[in-house]
Amino acid sequence: MQAPTSDELSELHSAAKELKLRGSSLQSSLLNSLGEKIKSSLRPTDKHKLAPDIDALTVTSGYVIPIGPQPFADPNVLEVVRSAIKSGNCLTFIYGKNANFRRTVSPWGILYGRSYYLVGPALGKQKPALWRFDKLHLIEIDGQAILPPTDWSISDFSARSFGVFQEKPQKIILHFTPQAAYDASRFLFHRDQITTQQPDGSVVIQFTASGSLEIANHLFTWGNSVAIVEPQSLREKLCEMLESALQHHKATTISDVSSP
């Protein structure tokens, strides 16, 4: 085997470390396992020569821990889902704690993000749905799956949405103030977005995606530095969220709360 470089091995280690910090411990463990297998296959002279550089690069690499929900998935569930995908078999499971019947789903893929999702159509359905890993109970492999159409891809499927949830895609046009233009220009809202600089220093970003609730939740964080040009329904949804949050915080009084 051609010996890897210290840069390649340190990046593999760093990728595993970053995934773990982001809460994706399952993916992190797989990369760590791959790294150990690569190291064990090296000749002693190569391993000895690479070790100091790998240590230097990994020790000096740090990552900011992201704030927000962390994904959770049972390693056994991930193993069963992957086995079903590789073998072309269906999955049966109870979805949710209070469900009393088993679902049968053809697994077409896995989406990784703030949560892990199984992607695939339920028995009798043609369109794929999203099934959150932490809601899959008593999961088993059972029978032959219905394979996705030849022109279907999980990357195209996920690109339809701003986040995870799927609905009818809409044209989104956002106008950012000159003060926020630099940060907005560097921000990836969607892989197919179009960014247009305006004469006054502001910036307009447009893309087509579904997931209006997720978009509104994100735009909430931009405060008064963004205006929704289109669609009107998204502007109304954000206004409802702002009004609800304002009323809640105005009306809420919490007493007798002890600080740590």
TORKOL-4160 file (C-alpha; in steps of 0.2 Angstrom, whole numbers, padded with zeros to 4 digits, m for minus):
260
<pt num="1" X="0000" Y="0000" Z="0000"/>
<pt num="2" X="0006" Y="0017" Z="m0004"/>
<pt num="3" X="0010" Y="0026" Z="0013"/>
<pt num="4" X="m0001" Y="0040" Z="0018"/>
<pt num="5" X="0006" Y="0057" Z="0022"/>
<pt num="6" X="0006" Y="0065" Z="0039"/>
<pt num="7" X="m0006" Y="0078" Z="0033"/>
<pt num="8" X="m0018" Y="0065" Z="0027"/>
<pt num="9" X="m0018" Y="0055" Z="0043"/>
<pt num="10" X="m0020" Y="0071" Z="0054"/>
<pt num="11" X="m0034" Y="0077" Z="0043"/>
<pt num="12" X="m0043" Y="0060" Z="0046"/>
<pt num="13" X="m0040" Y="0062" Z="0064"/>
<pt num="14" X="m0046" Y="0080" Z="0064"/>
<pt num="15" X="m0062" Y="0075" Z="0055"/>
<pt num="16" X="m0066" Y="0062" Z="0067"/>
<pt num="17" X="m0063" Y="0074" Z="0081"/>
<pt num="18" X="m0074" Y="0087" Z="0074"/>
<pt num="19" X="m0088" Y="0075" Z="0071"/>
<pt num="20" X="m0088" Y="0070" Z="0089"/>
<pt num="21" X="m0088" Y="0088" Z="0095"/>
<pt num="22" X="m0103" Y="0091" Z="0084"/>
<pt num="23" X="m0112" Y="0076" Z="0092"/>
<pt num="24" X="m0110" Y="0063" Z="0077"/>
<pt num="25" X="m0101" Y="0050" Z="0088"/>
<pt num="26" X="m0106" Y="0036" Z="0076"/>
<pt num="27" X="m0097" Y="0043" Z="0061"/>
<pt num="28" X="m0083" Y="0049" Z="0072"/>
<pt num="29" X="m0080" Y="0031" Z="0078"/>
<pt num="30" X="m0080" Y="0024" Z="0060"/>
<pt num="31" X="m0066" Y="0037" Z="0055"/>
<pt num="32" X="m0056" Y="0033" Z="0070"/>
<pt num="33" X="m0057" Y="0014" Z="0066"/>
<pt num="34" X="m0052" Y="0018" Z="0048"/>
<pt num="35" X="m0037" Y="0028" Z="0055"/>
<pt num="36" X="m0031" Y="0014" Z="0066"/>
<pt num="37" X="m0032" Y="0001" Z="0052"/>
<pt num="38" X="m0022" Y="0012" Z="0041"/>
<pt num="39" X="m0009" Y="0015" Z="0054"/>
<pt num="40" X="m0008" Y="m0004" Z="0058"/>
<pt num="41" X="m0004" Y="m0007" Z="0040"/>
<pt num="42" X="0011" Y="0004" Z="0039"/>
<pt num="43" X="0029" Y="m0002" Z="0040"/>
<pt num="44" X="0037" Y="0002" Z="0057"/>
<pt num="45" X="0049" Y="0014" Z="0048"/>
<pt num="46" X="0035" Y="0024" Z="0040"/>
<pt num="47" X="0025" Y="0024" Z="0056"/>
<pt num="48" X="0040" Y="0030" Z="0066"/>
<pt num="49" X="0043" Y="0044" Z="0053"/>
<pt num="50" X="0026" Y="0050" Z="0052"/>
<pt num="51" X="0022" Y="0050" Z="0071"/>
<pt num="52" X="0030" Y="0067" Z="0076"/>
<pt num="53" X="0022" Y="0076" Z="0062"/>
<pt num="54" X="0004" Y="0069" Z="0066"/>
<pt num="55" X="0006" Y="0073" Z="0084"/>
<pt num="56" X="0011" Y="0091" Z="0080"/>
<pt num="57" X="m0003" Y="0094" Z="0068"/>
<pt num="58" X="m0017" Y="0085" Z="0079"/>
<pt num="59" X="m0012" Y="0094" Z="0095"/>
<pt num="60" X="m0012" Y="0111" Z="0087"/>
<pt num="61" X="m0029" Y="0109" Z="0078"/>
<pt num="62" X="m0045" Y="0115" Z="0088"/>
<pt num="63" X="m0063" Y="0117" Z="0084"/>
<pt num="64" X="m0077" Y="0128" Z="0090"/>
<pt num="65" X="m0091" Y="0117" Z="0098"/>
<pt num="66" X="m0107" Y="0121" Z="0090"/>
<pt num="67" X="m0121" Y="0127" Z="0100"/>
<pt num="68" X="m0138" Y="0119" Z="0098"/>
<pt num="69" X="m0146" Y="0102" Z="0098"/>
<pt num="70" X="m0134" Y="0087" Z="0096"/>
<pt num="71" X="m0139" Y="0072" Z="0086"/>
<pt num="72" X="m0143" Y="0056" Z="0095"/>
<pt num="73" X="m0143" Y="0038" Z="0087"/>
<pt num="74" X="m0142" Y="0021" Z="0094"/>
<pt num="75" X="m0126" Y="0013" Z="0086"/>
<pt num="76" X="m0136" Y="m0003" Z="0084"/>
<pt num="77" X="m0150" Y="0006" Z="0074"/>
<pt num="78" X="m0137" Y="0013" Z="0062"/>
<pt num="79" X="m0129" Y="m0004" Z="0060"/>
<pt num="80" X="m0146" Y="m0012" Z="0055"/>
<pt num="81" X="m0151" Y="0003" Z="0044"/>
<pt num="82" X="m0134" Y="0001" Z="0035"/>
<pt num="83" X="m0136" Y="m0017" Z="0033"/>
<pt num="84" X="m0153" Y="m0016" Z="0025"/>
<pt num="85" X="m0147" Y="m0003" Z="0013"/>
<pt num="86" X="m0132" Y="m0014" Z="0008"/>
<pt num="87" X="m0143" Y="m0029" Z="0006"/>
<pt num="88" X="m0158" Y="m0021" Z="m0003"/>
<pt num="89" X="m0170" Y="m0026" Z="0011"/>
<pt num="90" X="m0185" Y="m0018" Z="0020"/>
<pt num="91" X="m0185" Y="m0012" Z="0038"/>
<pt num="92" X="m0199" Y="m0014" Z="0050"/>
<pt num="93" X="m0200" Y="m0004" Z="0066"/>
<pt num="94" X="m0212" Y="0004" Z="0078"/>
<pt num="95" X="m0211" Y="0023" Z="0076"/>
<pt num="96" X="m0212" Y="0033" Z="0091"/>
<pt num="97" X="m0215" Y="0027" Z="0109"/>
<pt num="98" X="m0234" Y="0027" Z="0109"/>
<pt num="99" X="m0236" Y="0019" Z="0092"/>
<pt num="100" X="m0245" Y="0001" Z="0092"/>
<pt num="101" X="m0241" Y="m0005" Z="0074"/>
<pt num="102" X="m0226" Y="m0009" Z="0064"/>
<pt num="103" X="m0221" Y="0001" Z="0049"/>
<pt num="104" X="m0212" Y="m0006" Z="0034"/>
<pt num="105" X="m0200" Y="0005" Z="0025"/>
<pt num="106" X="m0189" Y="0003" Z="0010"/>
<pt num="107" X="m0172" Y="0012" Z="0015"/>
<pt num="108" X="m0166" Y="0023" Z="0002"/>
<pt num="109" X="m0153" Y="0033" Z="0012"/>
<pt num="110" X="m0148" Y="0042" Z="0028"/>
<pt num="111" X="m0147" Y="0060" Z="0031"/>
<pt num="112" X="m0135" Y="0067" Z="0044"/>
<pt num="113" X="m0138" Y="0083" Z="0053"/>
<pt num="114" X="m0145" Y="0089" Z="0070"/>
<pt num="115" X="m0154" Y="0073" Z="0070"/>
<pt num="116" X="m0151" Y="0057" Z="0060"/>
<pt num="117" X="m0165" Y="0052" Z="0048"/>
<pt num="118" X="m0169" Y="0037" Z="0038"/>
<pt num="119" X="m0175" Y="0041" Z="0021"/>
<pt num="120" X="m0187" Y="0030" Z="0012"/>
<pt num="121" X="m0205" Y="0026" Z="0007"/>
<pt num="122" X="m0217" Y="0017" Z="0018"/>
<pt num="123" X="m0226" Y="0001" Z="0012"/>
<pt num="124" X="m0239" Y="0007" Z="m0001"/>
<pt num="125" X="m0231" Y="0024" Z="m0004"/>
<pt num="126" X="m0221" Y="0030" Z="m0018"/>
<pt num="127" X="m0213" Y="0046" Z="m0011"/>
<pt num="128" X="m0199" Y="0044" Z="0002"/>
<pt num="129" X="m0202" Y="0051" Z="0020"/>
<pt num="130" X="m0191" Y="0055" Z="0034"/>
<pt num="131" X="m0189" Y="0044" Z="0049"/>
<pt num="132" X="m0179" Y="0050" Z="0064"/>
<pt num="133" X="m0167" Y="0038" Z="0071"/>
<pt num="134" X="m0171" Y="0041" Z="0089"/>
<pt num="135" X="m0189" Y="0036" Z="0086"/>
<pt num="136" X="m0185" Y="0019" Z="0078"/>
<pt num="137" X="m0189" Y="0005" Z="0090"/>
<pt num="138" X="m0188" Y="m0014" Z="0088"/>
<pt num="139" X="m0181" Y="m0012" Z="0071"/>
<pt num="140" X="m0178" Y="m0027" Z="0060"/>
<pt num="141" X="m0173" Y="m0032" Z="0043"/>
<pt num="142" X="m0187" Y="m0040" Z="0033"/>
<pt num="143" X="m0190" Y="m0044" Z="0015"/>
<pt num="144" X="m0185" Y="m0036" Z="m0001"/>
<pt num="145" X="m0185" Y="m0017" Z="m0003"/>
<pt num="146" X="m0192" Y="m0007" Z="m0017"/>
<pt num="147" X="m0177" Y="0002" Z="m0024"/>
<pt num="148" X="m0177" Y="0020" Z="m0028"/>
<pt num="149" X="m0180" Y="0026" Z="m0046"/>
<pt num="150" X="m0164" Y="0027" Z="m0057"/>
<pt num="151" X="m0165" Y="0046" Z="m0057"/>
<pt num="152" X="m0167" Y="0048" Z="m0039"/>
<pt num="153" X="m0153" Y="0054" Z="m0028"/>
<pt num="154" X="m0152" Y="0058" Z="m0009"/>
<pt num="155" X="m0142" Y="0074" Z="m0013"/>
<pt num="156" X="m0156" Y="0081" Z="m0024"/>
<pt num="157" X="m0169" Y="0076" Z="m0012"/>
<pt num="158" X="m0160" Y="0085" Z="0003"/>
<pt num="159" X="m0157" Y="0100" Z="m0008"/>
<pt num="160" X="m0175" Y="0103" Z="m0010"/>
<pt num="161" X="m0176" Y="0109" Z="0008"/>
<pt num="162" X="m0168" Y="0123" Z="0018"/>
<pt num="163" X="m0165" Y="0110" Z="0032"/>
<pt num="164" X="m0173" Y="0093" Z="0033"/>
<pt num="165" X="m0192" Y="0095" Z="0032"/>
<pt num="166" X="m0199" Y="0093" Z="0014"/>
<pt num="167" X="m0214" Y="0103" Z="0007"/>
<pt num="168" X="m0217" Y="0112" Z="m0009"/>
<pt num="169" X="m0202" Y="0122" Z="m0014"/>
<pt num="170" X="m0203" Y="0141" Z="m0015"/>
<pt num="171" X="m0193" Y="0154" Z="m0022"/>
<pt num="172" X="m0184" Y="0163" Z="m0008"/>
<pt num="173" X="m0177" Y="0181" Z="m0010"/>
<pt num="174" X="m0168" Y="0189" Z="0005"/>
<pt num="175" X="m0162" Y="0207" Z="0006"/>
<pt num="176" X="m0148" Y="0210" Z="0019"/>
<pt num="177" X="m0142" Y="0227" Z="0024"/>
<pt num="178" X="m0125" Y="0234" Z="0020"/>
<pt num="179" X="m0120" Y="0231" Z="0038"/>
<pt num="180" X="m0124" Y="0213" Z="0037"/>
<pt num="181" X="m0119" Y="0211" Z="0018"/>
<pt num="182" X="m0102" Y="0204" Z="0022"/>
<pt num="183" X="m0107" Y="0190" Z="0034"/>
<pt num="184" X="m0122" Y="0186" Z="0023"/>
<pt num="185" X="m0111" Y="0184" Z="0007"/>
<pt num="186" X="m0100" Y="0172" Z="0017"/>
<pt num="187" X="m0115" Y="0162" Z="0023"/>
<pt num="188" X="m0122" Y="0146" Z="0014"/>
<pt num="189" X="m0141" Y="0147" Z="0014"/>
<pt num="190" X="m0142" Y="0134" Z="0000"/>
<pt num="191" X="m0131" Y="0125" Z="m0012"/>
<pt num="192" X="m0139" Y="0133" Z="m0027"/>
<pt num="193" X="m0141" Y="0151" Z="m0020"/>
<pt num="194" X="m0138" Y="0166" Z="m0031"/>
<pt num="195" X="m0129" Y="0181" Z="m0022"/>
<pt num="196" X="m0131" Y="0198" Z="m0030"/>
<pt num="197" X="m0122" Y="0214" Z="m0023"/>
<pt num="198" X="m0132" Y="0230" Z="m0023"/>
<pt num="199" X="m0126" Y="0247" Z="m0027"/>
<pt num="200" X="m0129" Y="0253" Z="m0009"/>
<pt num="201" X="m0118" Y="0239" Z="m0002"/>
<pt num="202" X="m0132" Y="0228" Z="0003"/>
<pt num="203" X="m0134" Y="0210" Z="m0004"/>
<pt num="204" X="m0148" Y="0200" Z="m0011"/>
<pt num="205" X="m0148" Y="0181" Z="m0009"/>
<pt num="206" X="m0161" Y="0170" Z="m0018"/>
<pt num="207" X="m0163" Y="0151" Z="m0019"/>
<pt num="208" X="m0177" Y="0139" Z="m0021"/>
<pt num="209" X="m0181" Y="0127" Z="m0006"/>
<pt num="210" X="m0194" Y="0120" Z="0005"/>
<pt num="211" X="m0195" Y="0120" Z="0024"/>
<pt num="212" X="m0202" Y="0138" Z="0028"/>
<pt num="213" X="m0202" Y="0135" Z="0047"/>
<pt num="214" X="m0184" Y="0131" Z="0047"/>
<pt num="215" X="m0180" Y="0146" Z="0036"/>
<pt num="216" X="m0190" Y="0157" Z="0047"/>
<pt num="217" X="m0182" Y="0150" Z="0063"/>
<pt num="218" X="m0165" Y="0154" Z="0055"/>
<pt num="219" X="m0170" Y="0171" Z="0049"/>
<pt num="220" X="m0175" Y="0175" Z="0067"/>
<pt num="221" X="m0157" Y="0175" Z="0071"/>
<pt num="222" X="m0153" Y="0189" Z="0059"/>
<pt num="223" X="m0164" Y="0201" Z="0068"/>
<pt num="224" X="m0167" Y="0218" Z="0058"/>
<pt num="225" X="m0152" Y="0215" Z="0046"/>
<pt num="226" X="m0163" Y="0205" Z="0034"/>
<pt num="227" X="m0179" Y="0208" Z="0025"/>
<pt num="228" X="m0189" Y="0195" Z="0016"/>
<pt num="229" X="m0193" Y="0200" Z="m0002"/>
<pt num="230" X="m0202" Y="0184" Z="m0007"/>
<pt num="231" X="m0213" Y="0175" Z="m0002"/>
<pt num="232" X="m0226" Y="0184" Z="0008"/>
<pt num="233" X="m0231" Y="0168" Z="0017"/>
<pt num="234" X="m0213" Y="0167" Z="0024"/>
<pt num="235" X="m0213" Y="0185" Z="0030"/>
<pt num="236" X="m0230" Y="0182" Z="0038"/>
<pt num="237" X="m0223" Y="0166" Z="0047"/>
<pt num="238" X="m0208" Y="0176" Z="0053"/>
<pt num="239" X="m0220" Y="0190" Z="0060"/>
<pt num="240" X="m0230" Y="0177" Z="0069"/>
<pt num="241" X="m0215" Y="0170" Z="0077"/>
<pt num="242" X="m0209" Y="0187" Z="0082"/>
<pt num="243" X="m0225" Y="0192" Z="0089"/>
<pt num="244" X="m0227" Y="0176" Z="0099"/>
<pt num="245" X="m0210" Y="0177" Z="0106"/>
<pt num="246" X="m0213" Y="0196" Z="0111"/>
<pt num="247" X="m0229" Y="0192" Z="0120"/>
<pt num="248" X="m0222" Y="0177" Z="0129"/>
<pt num="249" X="m0207" Y="0186" Z="0136"/>
<pt num="250" X="m0218" Y="0201" Z="0140"/>
<pt num="251" X="m0230" Y="0191" Z="0150"/>
<pt num="252" X="m0218" Y="0178" Z="0158"/>
<pt num="253" X="m0212" Y="0181" Z="0176"/>
<pt num="254" X="m0202" Y="0168" Z="0184"/>
<pt num="255" X="m0199" Y="0169" Z="0203"/>
<pt num="256" X="m0189" Y="0159" Z="0215"/>
<pt num="257" X="m0177" Y="0153" Z="0202"/>
<pt num="258" X="m0160" Y="0148" Z="0211"/>
<pt num="259" X="m0144" Y="0151" Z="0202"/>
<pt num="260" X="m0131" Y="0137" Z="0202"/>
